[in-house]
Amino acid sequence: MAIDRINEMERWLNQEIQTLVQGLRHCKLLNPYIGGSRLPQAVTEKRKKFRTRLARNKIRGIVNAVRSELS
């Protein structure tokens, strides 16, 4: 279960960083999250449970640190 949490946090962070660097000419994201496959509803619901308020705060903290480095 811990690996599922880590994977979801990585997906989430990648999506947030993609949003951050979108349109920045001096940045290129080397490993963008594509998310092209359709997942069963049970998997989608399981992943949503990892997106808690605490996890969101951690993701925001990392994104803010990256934003500072890019400025």
N, C-alpha and C positions, 0 to 999 in steps of 0.2 A: 504494500500500500504506500510506503514511503516513496518508492520509485514513481508511482503514479502522481503523487503530489509534486515531486520534483519536475517531472515531465510537463505537468500542467502549468507550473510556475514558469518554466522555460518558454513554453508556447505563449503564455500571456505576456511575459517580458518582451519577447521577440515582436509580438504584435504592437506593443506600446512603443518600442524603439522604432519600428517601421513608421509609425505615425509621427514620431518626433523628427526623424530625418527626412521625411517626405518633402520634396521640394528644395532641400539643401543641396546645392551644387557641389560643395566640397566634401560631401559624405556619400559613401556607398556601403550599404548593408550587404555583407558577403554571404549570409546564410538566412535569407528571408523565410518567414513562415508562409507556406502556401496553403495548407489546409484544404487540399483538393478532394479528399475522399469524403463520402457521405457515411456518417457513423450511425450505428443503432442508437435509438433514443436512450437506452439504458446507459450507454457509454457517455453520451452527452450529459445526462443528468449526474452521473458520477463525477465528471469533470467540473461541472458547475458547483458542486459542493466544496471544492477546493478554493473557489474564488470568494474567500471570506473578507471581511473588513480588515482584519489584521494582515492578510496576504496582500490586499490592495494597497495598504499603507507601505508595505515593504517594496512592492513594485514601484510605487510612486517615488519612494526614496531613491531607488536605483536610477529611475528615469530622470529625476531632478539632478542627480550627480552627473549623469551623462550630459544633460543639457548644459550644465555648468562647464564641463570640459569642452563642449563644442562652441561655446560663446567666446 
